[in-house]
Amino acid sequence: MSDDIRKVGKHTMRIVTSEDTDKTAEDIEMDKRVTAAVNSAINKAKVCNKPIAKYDQRKKKAYVMNSNGERKYVS
């Protein structure tokens, strides 16, 4: 397991990665549940016309997507 600490603006993030790619059945089930919960929260935000935080892999920047489709990049 390795830790990578990144600073984004005034915020610091700790990213934990694992060299072990073997997942137990419980890990796989938990991944499915977490993914479903996140998708549910995103869909609820869309229905309520709330902004959604996303990450642009190409630009390597976080942004907020408004209900009208407008992107506002976080500096």
mmCIF file of the N, C-alpha and C atoms, coordinates in Angstrom:
data_MODEL
# 
_entry.id   MODEL 
# 
loop_
_atom_site.group_PDB 
_atom_site.id 
_atom_site.type_symbol 
_atom_site.label_atom_id 
_atom_site.label_alt_id 
_atom_site.label_comp_id 
_atom_site.label_asym_id 
_atom_site.label_entity_id 
_atom_site.label_seq_id 
_atom_site.pdbx_PDB_ins_code 
_atom_site.Cartn_x 
_atom_site.Cartn_y 
_atom_site.Cartn_z 
_atom_site.occupancy 
_atom_site.B_iso_or_equiv 
_atom_site.pdbx_formal_charge 
_atom_site.auth_seq_id 
_atom_site.auth_comp_id 
_atom_site.auth_asym_id 
_atom_site.auth_atom_id 
_atom_site.pdbx_PDB_model_num 
ATOM 1   N N  . MET A 1 1  ? 0.853   -1.159  0.000   1.00 0.00 ? 1  MET A N  1 
ATOM 2   C CA . MET A 1 1  ? 0.000   0.000   0.000   1.00 0.00 ? 1  MET A CA 1 
ATOM 3   C C  . MET A 1 1  ? 0.905   1.229   0.000   1.00 0.00 ? 1  MET A C  1 
ATOM 4   N N  . SER A 1 2  ? 0.542   2.237   -0.784  1.00 0.00 ? 2  SER A N  1 
ATOM 5   C CA . SER A 1 2  ? 1.337   3.458   -0.823  1.00 0.00 ? 2  SER A CA 1 
ATOM 6   C C  . SER A 1 2  ? 0.429   4.667   -0.700  1.00 0.00 ? 2  SER A C  1 
ATOM 7   N N  . ASP A 1 3  ? 0.998   5.728   -0.158  1.00 0.00 ? 3  ASP A N  1 
ATOM 8   C CA . ASP A 1 3  ? 0.271   6.983   0.007   1.00 0.00 ? 3  ASP A CA 1 
ATOM 9   C C  . ASP A 1 3  ? 0.873   8.030   -0.911  1.00 0.00 ? 3  ASP A C  1 
ATOM 10  N N  . ASP A 1 4  ? 0.013   8.846   -1.488  1.00 0.00 ? 4  ASP A N  1 
ATOM 11  C CA . ASP A 1 4  ? 0.452   9.957   -2.320  1.00 0.00 ? 4  ASP A CA 1 
ATOM 12  C C  . ASP A 1 4  ? -0.301  11.184  -1.835  1.00 0.00 ? 4  ASP A C  1 
ATOM 13  N N  . ILE A 1 5  ? 0.434   12.191  -1.398  1.00 0.00 ? 5  ILE A N  1 
ATOM 14  C CA . ILE A 1 5  ? -0.198  13.414  -0.899  1.00 0.00 ? 5  ILE A CA 1 
ATOM 15  C C  . ILE A 1 5  ? -0.096  14.473  -1.979  1.00 0.00 ? 5  ILE A C  1 
ATOM 16  N N  . ARG A 1 6  ? -1.244  15.026  -2.372  1.00 0.00 ? 6  ARG A N  1 
ATOM 17  C CA . ARG A 1 6  ? -1.309  16.050  -3.408  1.00 0.00 ? 6  ARG A CA 1 
ATOM 18  C C  . ARG A 1 6  ? -1.973  17.291  -2.855  1.00 0.00 ? 6  ARG A C  1 
ATOM 19  N N  . LYS A 1 7  ? -1.455  18.436  -3.270  1.00 0.00 ? 7  LYS A N  1 
ATOM 20  C CA . LYS A 1 7  ? -2.039  19.707  -2.857  1.00 0.00 ? 7  LYS A CA 1 
ATOM 21  C C  . LYS A 1 7  ? -2.758  20.314  -4.046  1.00 0.00 ? 7  LYS A C  1 
ATOM 22  N N  . VAL A 1 8  ? -4.026  20.628  -3.876  1.00 0.00 ? 8  VAL A N  1 
ATOM 23  C CA . VAL A 1 8  ? -4.844  21.254  -4.903  1.00 0.00 ? 8  VAL A CA 1 
ATOM 24  C C  . VAL A 1 8  ? -5.344  22.565  -4.324  1.00 0.00 ? 8  VAL A C  1 
ATOM 25  N N  . GLY A 1 9  ? -4.763  23.673  -4.786  1.00 0.00 ? 9  GLY A N  1 
ATOM 26  C CA . GLY A 1 9  ? -5.119  24.965  -4.219  1.00 0.00 ? 9  GLY A CA 1 
ATOM 27  C C  . GLY A 1 9  ? -4.728  24.994  -2.763  1.00 0.00 ? 9  GLY A C  1 
ATOM 28  N N  . LYS A 1 10 ? -5.673  25.302  -1.890  1.00 0.00 ? 10 LYS A N  1 
ATOM 29  C CA . LYS A 1 10 ? -5.384  25.326  -0.454  1.00 0.00 ? 10 LYS A CA 1 
ATOM 30  C C  . LYS A 1 10 ? -5.756  24.016  0.234   1.00 0.00 ? 10 LYS A C  1 
ATOM 31  N N  . HIS A 1 11 ? -6.170  23.017  -0.547  1.00 0.00 ? 11 HIS A N  1 
ATOM 32  C CA . HIS A 1 11 ? -6.587  21.737  0.013   1.00 0.00 ? 11 HIS A CA 1 
ATOM 33  C C  . HIS A 1 11 ? -5.524  20.672  -0.222  1.00 0.00 ? 11 HIS A C  1 
ATOM 34  N N  . THR A 1 12 ? -5.413  19.755  0.716   1.00 0.00 ? 12 THR A N  1 
ATOM 35  C CA . THR A 1 12 ? -4.478  18.648  0.606   1.00 0.00 ? 12 THR A CA 1 
ATOM 36  C C  . THR A 1 12 ? -5.267  17.348  0.568   1.00 0.00 ? 12 THR A C  1 
ATOM 37  N N  . MET A 1 13 ? -4.915  16.466  -0.383  1.00 0.00 ? 13 MET A N  1 
ATOM 38  C CA . MET A 1 13 ? -5.583  15.167  -0.513  1.00 0.00 ? 13 MET A CA 1 
ATOM 39  C C  . MET A 1 13 ? -4.563  14.061  -0.301  1.00 0.00 ? 13 MET A C  1 
ATOM 40  N N  . ARG A 1 14 ? -4.957  13.013  0.389   1.00 0.00 ? 14 ARG A N  1 
ATOM 41  C CA . ARG A 1 14 ? -4.122  11.833  0.534   1.00 0.00 ? 14 ARG A CA 1 
ATOM 42  C C  . ARG A 1 14 ? -4.750  10.730  -0.297  1.00 0.00 ? 14 ARG A C  1 
ATOM 43  N N  . ILE A 1 15 ? -4.011  10.240  -1.277  1.00 0.00 ? 15 ILE A N  1 
ATOM 44  C CA . ILE A 1 15 ? -4.501  9.195   -2.164  1.00 0.00 ? 15 ILE A CA 1 
ATOM 45  C C  . ILE A 1 15 ? -3.804  7.896   -1.778  1.00 0.00 ? 15 ILE A C  1 
ATOM 46  N N  . VAL A 1 16 ? -4.589  6.914   -1.423  1.00 0.00 ? 16 VAL A N  1 
ATOM 47  C CA . VAL A 1 16 ? -4.060  5.626   -0.992  1.00 0.00 ? 16 VAL A CA 1 
ATOM 48  C C  . VAL A 1 16 ? -4.263  4.626   -2.111  1.00 0.00 ? 16 VAL A C  1 
ATOM 49  N N  . THR A 1 17 ? -3.188  4.003   -2.536  1.00 0.00 ? 17 THR A N  1 
ATOM 50  C CA . THR A 1 17 ? -3.276  2.982   -3.573  1.00 0.00 ? 17 THR A CA 1 
ATOM 51  C C  . THR A 1 17 ? -2.737  1.672   -3.033  1.00 0.00 ? 17 THR A C  1 
ATOM 52  N N  . SER A 1 18 ? -3.206  0.606   -3.594  1.00 0.00 ? 18 SER A N  1 
ATOM 53  C CA . SER A 1 18 ? -2.790  -0.713  -3.158  1.00 0.00 ? 18 SER A CA 1 
ATOM 54  C C  . SER A 1 18 ? -2.153  -1.445  -4.323  1.00 0.00 ? 18 SER A C  1 
ATOM 55  N N  . GLU A 1 19 ? -1.028  -2.059  -4.061  1.00 0.00 ? 19 GLU A N  1 
ATOM 56  C CA . GLU A 1 19 ? -0.389  -2.856  -5.099  1.00 0.00 ? 19 GLU A CA 1 
ATOM 57  C C  . GLU A 1 19 ? -1.108  -4.193  -5.296  1.00 0.00 ? 19 GLU A C  1 
ATOM 58  N N  . ASP A 1 20 ? -1.852  -4.616  -4.270  1.00 0.00 ? 20 ASP A N  1 
ATOM 59  C CA . ASP A 1 20 ? -2.602  -5.866  -4.368  1.00 0.00 ? 20 ASP A CA 1 
ATOM 60  C C  . ASP A 1 20 ? -3.824  -5.656  -5.239  1.00 0.00 ? 20 ASP A C  1 
ATOM 61  N N  . THR A 1 21 ? -3.922  -6.423  -6.316  1.00 0.00 ? 21 THR A N  1 
ATOM 62  C CA . THR A 1 21 ? -5.091  -6.322  -7.175  1.00 0.00 ? 21 THR A CA 1 
ATOM 63  C C  . THR A 1 21 ? -6.112  -7.408  -6.857  1.00 0.00 ? 21 THR A C  1 
ATOM 64  N N  . ASP A 1 22 ? -5.772  -8.289  -5.924  1.00 0.00 ? 22 ASP A N  1 
ATOM 65  C CA . ASP A 1 22 ? -6.698  -9.346  -5.532  1.00 0.00 ? 22 ASP A CA 1 
ATOM 66  C C  . ASP A 1 22 ? -7.757  -8.766  -4.617  1.00 0.00 ? 22 ASP A C  1 
ATOM 67  N N  . LYS A 1 23 ? -9.015  -8.900  -5.028  1.00 0.00 ? 23 LYS A N  1 
ATOM 68  C CA . LYS A 1 23 ? -10.127 -8.415  -4.219  1.00 0.00 ? 23 LYS A CA 1 
ATOM 69  C C  . LYS A 1 23 ? -10.924 -9.597  -3.722  1.00 0.00 ? 23 LYS A C  1 
ATOM 70  N N  . THR A 1 24 ? -11.379 -9.484  -2.495  1.00 0.00 ? 24 THR A N  1 
ATOM 71  C CA . THR A 1 24 ? -12.228 -10.533 -1.950  1.00 0.00 ? 24 THR A CA 1 
ATOM 72  C C  . THR A 1 24 ? -13.651 -10.312 -2.451  1.00 0.00 ? 24 THR A C  1 
ATOM 73  N N  . ALA A 1 25 ? -14.487 -11.279 -2.215  1.00 0.00 ? 25 ALA A N  1 
ATOM 74  C CA . ALA A 1 25 ? -15.895 -11.164 -2.615  1.00 0.00 ? 25 ALA A CA 1 
ATOM 75  C C  . ALA A 1 25 ? -16.558 -9.999  -1.885  1.00 0.00 ? 25 ALA A C  1 
ATOM 76  N N  . GLU A 1 26 ? -16.163 -9.770  -0.626  1.00 0.00 ? 26 GLU A N  1 
ATOM 77  C CA . GLU A 1 26 ? -16.721 -8.658  0.147   1.00 0.00 ? 26 GLU A CA 1 
ATOM 78  C C  . GLU A 1 26 ? -16.295 -7.318  -0.446  1.00 0.00 ? 26 GLU A C  1 
ATOM 79  N N  . ASP A 1 27 ? -15.033 -7.237  -0.910  1.00 0.00 ? 27 ASP A N  1 
ATOM 80  C CA . ASP A 1 27 ? -14.546 -6.002  -1.537  1.00 0.00 ? 27 ASP A CA 1 
ATOM 81  C C  . ASP A 1 27 ? -15.318 -5.695  -2.814  1.00 0.00 ? 27 ASP A C  1 
ATOM 82  N N  . ILE A 1 28 ? -15.557 -6.702  -3.614  1.00 0.00 ? 28 ILE A N  1 
ATOM 83  C CA . ILE A 1 28 ? -16.289 -6.529  -4.870  1.00 0.00 ? 28 ILE A CA 1 
ATOM 84  C C  . ILE A 1 28 ? -17.723 -6.077  -4.590  1.00 0.00 ? 28 ILE A C  1 
ATOM 85  N N  . GLU A 1 29 ? -18.358 -6.695  -3.593  1.00 0.00 ? 29 GLU A N  1 
ATOM 86  C CA . GLU A 1 29 ? -19.725 -6.322  -3.227  1.00 0.00 ? 29 GLU A CA 1 
ATOM 87  C C  . GLU A 1 29 ? -19.770 -4.884  -2.716  1.00 0.00 ? 29 GLU A C  1 
ATOM 88  N N  . MET A 1 30 ? -18.798 -4.497  -1.892  1.00 0.00 ? 30 MET A N  1 
ATOM 89  C CA . MET A 1 30 ? -18.759 -3.131  -1.371  1.00 0.00 ? 30 MET A CA 1 
ATOM 90  C C  . MET A 1 30 ? -18.536 -2.129  -2.504  1.00 0.00 ? 30 MET A C  1 
ATOM 91  N N  . ASP A 1 31 ? -17.675 -2.457  -3.465  1.00 0.00 ? 31 ASP A N  1 
ATOM 92  C CA . ASP A 1 31 ? -17.453 -1.577  -4.614  1.00 0.00 ? 31 ASP A CA 1 
ATOM 93  C C  . ASP A 1 31 ? -18.747 -1.353  -5.388  1.00 0.00 ? 31 ASP A C  1 
ATOM 94  N N  . LYS A 1 32 ? -19.527 -2.414  -5.577  1.00 0.00 ? 32 LYS A N  1 
ATOM 95  C CA . LYS A 1 32 ? -20.804 -2.305  -6.283  1.00 0.00 ? 32 LYS A CA 1 
ATOM 96  C C  . LYS A 1 32 ? -21.772 -1.402  -5.519  1.00 0.00 ? 32 LYS A C  1 
ATOM 97  N N  . ARG A 1 33 ? -21.822 -1.563  -4.200  1.00 0.00 ? 33 ARG A N  1 
ATOM 98  C CA . ARG A 1 33 ? -22.732 -0.753  -3.383  1.00 0.00 ? 33 ARG A CA 1 
ATOM 99  C C  . ARG A 1 33 ? -22.332 0.716   -3.381  1.00 0.00 ? 33 ARG A C  1 
ATOM 100 N N  . VAL A 1 34 ? -21.038 0.977   -3.277  1.00 0.00 ? 34 VAL A N  1 
ATOM 101 C CA . VAL A 1 34 ? -20.557 2.362   -3.277  1.00 0.00 ? 34 VAL A CA 1 
ATOM 102 C C  . VAL A 1 34 ? -20.838 3.018   -4.623  1.00 0.00 ? 34 VAL A C  1 
ATOM 103 N N  . THR A 1 35 ? -20.583 2.301   -5.711  1.00 0.00 ? 35 THR A N  1 
ATOM 104 C CA . THR A 1 35 ? -20.843 2.829   -7.047  1.00 0.00 ? 35 THR A CA 1 
ATOM 105 C C  . THR A 1 35 ? -22.326 3.143   -7.223  1.00 0.00 ? 35 THR A C  1 
ATOM 106 N N  . ALA A 1 36 ? -23.181 2.255   -6.754  1.00 0.00 ? 36 ALA A N  1 
ATOM 107 C CA . ALA A 1 36 ? -24.625 2.488   -6.846  1.00 0.00 ? 36 ALA A CA 1 
ATOM 108 C C  . ALA A 1 36 ? -25.049 3.700   -6.016  1.00 0.00 ? 36 ALA A C  1 
ATOM 109 N N  . ALA A 1 37 ? -24.464 3.862   -4.833  1.00 0.00 ? 37 ALA A N  1 
ATOM 110 C CA . ALA A 1 37 ? -24.806 5.004   -3.985  1.00 0.00 ? 37 ALA A CA 1 
ATOM 111 C C  . ALA A 1 37 ? -24.374 6.321   -4.627  1.00 0.00 ? 37 ALA A C  1 
ATOM 112 N N  . VAL A 1 38 ? -23.188 6.337   -5.225  1.00 0.00 ? 38 VAL A N  1 
ATOM 113 C CA . VAL A 1 38 ? -22.695 7.548   -5.889  1.00 0.00 ? 38 VAL A CA 1 
ATOM 114 C C  . VAL A 1 38 ? -23.574 7.880   -7.093  1.00 0.00 ? 38 VAL A C  1 
ATOM 115 N N  . ASN A 1 39 ? -23.895 6.876   -7.897  1.00 0.00 ? 39 ASN A N  1 
ATOM 116 C CA . ASN A 1 39 ? -24.758 7.111   -9.063  1.00 0.00 ? 39 ASN A CA 1 
ATOM 117 C C  . ASN A 1 39 ? -26.133 7.620   -8.637  1.00 0.00 ? 39 ASN A C  1 
ATOM 118 N N  . SER A 1 40 ? -26.650 7.096   -7.548  1.00 0.00 ? 40 SER A N  1 
ATOM 119 C CA . SER A 1 40 ? -27.944 7.549   -7.038  1.00 0.00 ? 40 SER A CA 1 
ATOM 120 C C  . SER A 1 40 ? -27.877 9.012   -6.600  1.00 0.00 ? 40 SER A C  1 
ATOM 121 N N  . ALA A 1 41 ? -26.794 9.391   -5.920  1.00 0.00 ? 41 ALA A N  1 
ATOM 122 C CA . ALA A 1 41 ? -26.631 10.776  -5.470  1.00 0.00 ? 41 ALA A CA 1 
ATOM 123 C C  . ALA A 1 41 ? -26.494 11.729  -6.661  1.00 0.00 ? 41 ALA A C  1 
ATOM 124 N N  . ILE A 1 42 ? -25.768 11.306  -7.682  1.00 0.00 ? 42 ILE A N  1 
ATOM 125 C CA . ILE A 1 42 ? -25.606 12.139  -8.879  1.00 0.00 ? 42 ILE A CA 1 
ATOM 126 C C  . ILE A 1 42 ? -26.943 12.304  -9.594  1.00 0.00 ? 42 ILE A C  1 
ATOM 127 N N  . ASN A 1 43 ? -27.696 11.222  -9.736  1.00 0.00 ? 43 ASN A N  1 
ATOM 128 C CA . ASN A 1 43 ? -29.008 11.307  -10.387 1.00 0.00 ? 43 ASN A CA 1 
ATOM 129 C C  . ASN A 1 43 ? -29.968 12.194  -9.603  1.00 0.00 ? 43 ASN A C  1 
ATOM 130 N N  . LYS A 1 44 ? -29.933 12.114  -8.272  1.00 0.00 ? 44 LYS A N  1 
ATOM 131 C CA . LYS A 1 44 ? -30.788 12.959  -7.438  1.00 0.00 ? 44 LYS A CA 1 
ATOM 132 C C  . LYS A 1 44 ? -30.422 14.431  -7.631  1.00 0.00 ? 44 LYS A C  1 
ATOM 133 N N  . ALA A 1 45 ? -29.115 14.725  -7.702  1.00 0.00 ? 45 ALA A N  1 
ATOM 134 C CA . ALA A 1 45 ? -28.672 16.107  -7.913  1.00 0.00 ? 45 ALA A CA 1 
ATOM 135 C C  . ALA A 1 45 ? -29.132 16.621  -9.276  1.00 0.00 ? 45 ALA A C  1 
ATOM 136 N N  . LYS A 1 46 ? -29.095 15.754  -10.284 1.00 0.00 ? 46 LYS A N  1 
ATOM 137 C CA . LYS A 1 46 ? -29.557 16.158  -11.617 1.00 0.00 ? 46 LYS A CA 1 
ATOM 138 C C  . LYS A 1 46 ? -31.042 16.475  -11.605 1.00 0.00 ? 46 LYS A C  1 
ATOM 139 N N  . VAL A 1 47 ? -31.838 15.630  -10.948 1.00 0.00 ? 47 VAL A N  1 
ATOM 140 C CA . VAL A 1 47 ? -33.287 15.835  -10.878 1.00 0.00 ? 47 VAL A CA 1 
ATOM 141 C C  . VAL A 1 47 ? -33.613 17.121  -10.138 1.00 0.00 ? 47 VAL A C  1 
ATOM 142 N N  . CYS A 1 48 ? -32.844 17.431  -9.099  1.00 0.00 ? 48 CYS A N  1 
ATOM 143 C CA . CYS A 1 48 ? -33.083 18.640  -8.299  1.00 0.00 ? 48 CYS A CA 1 
ATOM 144 C C  . CYS A 1 48 ? -32.399 19.875  -8.876  1.00 0.00 ? 48 CYS A C  1 
ATOM 145 N N  . ASN A 1 49 ? -31.819 19.750  -10.075 1.00 0.00 ? 49 ASN A N  1 
ATOM 146 C CA . ASN A 1 49 ? -31.116 20.857  -10.742 1.00 0.00 ? 49 ASN A CA 1 
ATOM 147 C C  . ASN A 1 49 ? -30.019 21.466  -9.880  1.00 0.00 ? 49 ASN A C  1 
ATOM 148 N N  . LYS A 1 50 ? -29.255 20.613  -9.216  1.00 0.00 ? 50 LYS A N  1 
ATOM 149 C CA . LYS A 1 50 ? -28.143 21.063  -8.391  1.00 0.00 ? 50 LYS A CA 1 
ATOM 150 C C  . LYS A 1 50 ? -26.838 20.854  -9.158  1.00 0.00 ? 50 LYS A C  1 
ATOM 151 N N  . PRO A 1 51 ? -25.831 21.682  -8.885  1.00 0.00 ? 51 PRO A N  1 
ATOM 152 C CA . PRO A 1 51 ? -24.540 21.504  -9.558  1.00 0.00 ? 51 PRO A CA 1 
ATOM 153 C C  . PRO A 1 51 ? -23.858 20.214  -9.101  1.00 0.00 ? 51 PRO A C  1 
ATOM 154 N N  . ILE A 1 52 ? -23.050 19.643  -10.010 1.00 0.00 ? 52 ILE A N  1 
ATOM 155 C CA . ILE A 1 52 ? -22.364 18.385  -9.736  1.00 0.00 ? 52 ILE A CA 1 
ATOM 156 C C  . ILE A 1 52 ? -20.869 18.591  -9.946  1.00 0.00 ? 52 ILE A C  1 
ATOM 157 N N  . ALA A 1 53 ? -20.068 18.207  -8.960  1.00 0.00 ? 53 ALA A N  1 
ATOM 158 C CA . ALA A 1 53 ? -18.620 18.309  -9.072  1.00 0.00 ? 53 ALA A CA 1 
ATOM 159 C C  . ALA A 1 53 ? -18.104 17.132  -9.897  1.00 0.00 ? 53 ALA A C  1 
ATOM 160 N N  . LYS A 1 54 ? -17.222 17.425  -10.863 1.00 0.00 ? 54 LYS A N  1 
ATOM 161 C CA . LYS A 1 54 ? -16.630 16.397  -11.716 1.00 0.00 ? 54 LYS A CA 1 
ATOM 162 C C  . LYS A 1 54 ? -15.159 16.687  -11.912 1.00 0.00 ? 54 LYS A C  1 
ATOM 163 N N  . TYR A 1 55 ? -14.455 15.778  -12.581 1.00 0.00 ? 55 TYR A N  1 
ATOM 164 C CA . TYR A 1 55 ? -13.029 15.937  -12.843 1.00 0.00 ? 55 TYR A CA 1 
ATOM 165 C C  . TYR A 1 55 ? -12.767 15.692  -14.316 1.00 0.00 ? 55 TYR A C  1 
ATOM 166 N N  . ASP A 1 56 ? -12.065 16.627  -14.954 1.00 0.00 ? 56 ASP A N  1 
ATOM 167 C CA . ASP A 1 56 ? -11.710 16.523  -16.365 1.00 0.00 ? 56 ASP A CA 1 
ATOM 168 C C  . ASP A 1 56 ? -10.351 15.839  -16.463 1.00 0.00 ? 56 ASP A C  1 
ATOM 169 N N  . GLN A 1 57 ? -10.338 14.589  -16.930 1.00 0.00 ? 57 GLN A N  1 
ATOM 170 C CA . GLN A 1 57 ? -9.094  13.820  -17.032 1.00 0.00 ? 57 GLN A CA 1 
ATOM 171 C C  . GLN A 1 57 ? -8.111  14.447  -18.013 1.00 0.00 ? 57 GLN A C  1 
ATOM 172 N N  . ARG A 1 58 ? -8.633  14.998  -19.105 1.00 0.00 ? 58 ARG A N  1 
ATOM 173 C CA . ARG A 1 58 ? -7.762  15.571  -20.135 1.00 0.00 ? 58 ARG A CA 1 
ATOM 174 C C  . ARG A 1 58 ? -7.060  16.822  -19.631 1.00 0.00 ? 58 ARG A C  1 
ATOM 175 N N  . LYS A 1 59 ? -7.806  17.708  -18.975 1.00 0.00 ? 59 LYS A N  1 
ATOM 176 C CA . LYS A 1 59 ? -7.243  18.966  -18.484 1.00 0.00 ? 59 LYS A CA 1 
ATOM 177 C C  . LYS A 1 59 ? -6.651  18.835  -17.082 1.00 0.00 ? 59 LYS A C  1 
ATOM 178 N N  . LYS A 1 60 ? -6.928  17.702  -16.410 1.00 0.00 ? 60 LYS A N  1 
ATOM 179 C CA . LYS A 1 60 ? -6.458  17.467  -15.048 1.00 0.00 ? 60 LYS A CA 1 
ATOM 180 C C  . LYS A 1 60 ? -6.945  18.555  -14.090 1.00 0.00 ? 60 LYS A C  1 
ATOM 181 N N  . LYS A 1 61 ? -8.221  18.923  -14.231 1.00 0.00 ? 61 LYS A N  1 
ATOM 182 C CA . LYS A 1 61 ? -8.812  19.960  -13.389 1.00 0.00 ? 61 LYS A CA 1 
ATOM 183 C C  . LYS A 1 61 ? -10.209 19.545  -12.942 1.00 0.00 ? 61 LYS A C  1 
ATOM 184 N N  . ALA A 1 62 ? -10.565 19.976  -11.736 1.00 0.00 ? 62 ALA A N  1 
ATOM 185 C CA . ALA A 1 62 ? -11.917 19.757  -11.235 1.00 0.00 ? 62 ALA A CA 1 
ATOM 186 C C  . ALA A 1 62 ? -12.812 20.883  -11.734 1.00 0.00 ? 62 ALA A C  1 
ATOM 187 N N  . TYR A 1 63 ? -14.093 20.564  -11.914 1.00 0.00 ? 63 TYR A N  1 
ATOM 188 C CA . TYR A 1 63 ? -15.051 21.571  -12.342 1.00 0.00 ? 63 TYR A CA 1 
ATOM 189 C C  . TYR A 1 63 ? -16.421 21.267  -11.761 1.00 0.00 ? 63 TYR A C  1 
ATOM 190 N N  . VAL A 1 64 ? -17.282 22.263  -11.822 1.00 0.00 ? 64 VAL A N  1 
ATOM 191 C CA . VAL A 1 64 ? -18.664 22.112  -11.370 1.00 0.00 ? 64 VAL A CA 1 
ATOM 192 C C  . VAL A 1 64 ? -19.562 22.234  -12.589 1.00 0.00 ? 64 VAL A C  1 
ATOM 193 N N  . MET A 1 65 ? -20.394 21.229  -12.812 1.00 0.00 ? 65 MET A N  1 
ATOM 194 C CA . MET A 1 65 ? -21.327 21.222  -13.933 1.00 0.00 ? 65 MET A CA 1 
ATOM 195 C C  . MET A 1 65 ? -22.683 21.690  -13.424 1.00 0.00 ? 65 MET A C  1 
ATOM 196 N N  . ASN A 1 66 ? -23.140 22.826  -13.939 1.00 0.00 ? 66 ASN A N  1 
ATOM 197 C CA . ASN A 1 66 ? -24.446 23.353  -13.559 1.00 0.00 ? 66 ASN A CA 1 
ATOM 198 C C  . ASN A 1 66 ? -25.546 22.616  -14.314 1.00 0.00 ? 66 ASN A C  1 
ATOM 199 N N  . SER A 1 67 ? -26.779 22.794  -13.890 1.00 0.00 ? 67 SER A N  1 
ATOM 200 C CA . SER A 1 67 ? -27.903 22.088  -14.504 1.00 0.00 ? 67 SER A CA 1 
ATOM 201 C C  . SER A 1 67 ? -28.112 22.487  -15.960 1.00 0.00 ? 67 SER A C  1 
ATOM 202 N N  . ASN A 1 68 ? -27.626 23.665  -16.365 1.00 0.00 ? 68 ASN A N  1 
ATOM 203 C CA . ASN A 1 68 ? -27.768 24.093  -17.755 1.00 0.00 ? 68 ASN A CA 1 
ATOM 204 C C  . ASN A 1 68 ? -26.613 23.599  -18.639 1.00 0.00 ? 68 ASN A C  1 
ATOM 205 N N  . GLY A 1 69 ? -25.683 22.819  -18.079 1.00 0.00 ? 69 GLY A N  1 
ATOM 206 C CA . GLY A 1 69 ? -24.569 22.270  -18.846 1.00 0.00 ? 69 GLY A CA 1 
ATOM 207 C C  . GLY A 1 69 ? -23.310 23.113  -18.814 1.00 0.00 ? 69 GLY A C  1 
ATOM 208 N N  . GLU A 1 70 ? -23.349 24.241  -18.131 1.00 0.00 ? 70 GLU A N  1 
ATOM 209 C CA . GLU A 1 70 ? -22.196 25.127  -18.052 1.00 0.00 ? 70 GLU A CA 1 
ATOM 210 C C  . GLU A 1 70 ? -21.158 24.545  -17.085 1.00 0.00 ? 70 GLU A C  1 
ATOM 211 N N  . ARG A 1 71 ? -19.884 24.570  -17.527 1.00 0.00 ? 71 ARG A N  1 
ATOM 212 C CA . ARG A 1 71 ? -18.781 24.109  -16.679 1.00 0.00 ? 71 ARG A CA 1 
ATOM 213 C C  . ARG A 1 71 ? -18.062 25.302  -16.079 1.00 0.00 ? 71 ARG A C  1 
ATOM 214 N N  . LYS A 1 72 ? -17.802 25.218  -14.783 1.00 0.00 ? 72 LYS A N  1 
ATOM 215 C CA . LYS A 1 72 ? -16.988 26.222  -14.108 1.00 0.00 ? 72 LYS A CA 1 
ATOM 216 C C  . LYS A 1 72 ? -15.808 25.492  -13.492 1.00 0.00 ? 72 LYS A C  1 
ATOM 217 N N  . TYR A 1 73 ? -14.625 25.753  -14.042 1.00 0.00 ? 73 TYR A N  1 
ATOM 218 C CA . TYR A 1 73 ? -13.419 25.087  -13.549 1.00 0.00 ? 73 TYR A CA 1 
ATOM 219 C C  . TYR A 1 73 ? -12.980 25.681  -12.217 1.00 0.00 ? 73 TYR A C  1 
ATOM 220 N N  . VAL A 1 74 ? -12.550 24.814  -11.326 1.00 0.00 ? 74 VAL A N  1 
ATOM 221 C CA . VAL A 1 74 ? -12.066 25.224  -10.008 1.00 0.00 ? 74 VAL A CA 1 
ATOM 222 C C  . VAL A 1 74 ? -10.583 25.535  -10.150 1.00 0.00 ? 74 VAL A C  1 
ATOM 223 N N  . SER A 1 75 ? -10.181 26.686  -9.652  1.00 0.00 ? 75 SER A N  1 
ATOM 224 C CA . SER A 1 75 ? -8.762  27.062  -9.787  1.00 0.00 ? 75 SER A CA 1 
ATOM 225 C C  . SER A 1 75 ? -7.911  26.529  -8.686  1.00 0.00 ? 75 SER A C  1 
# 
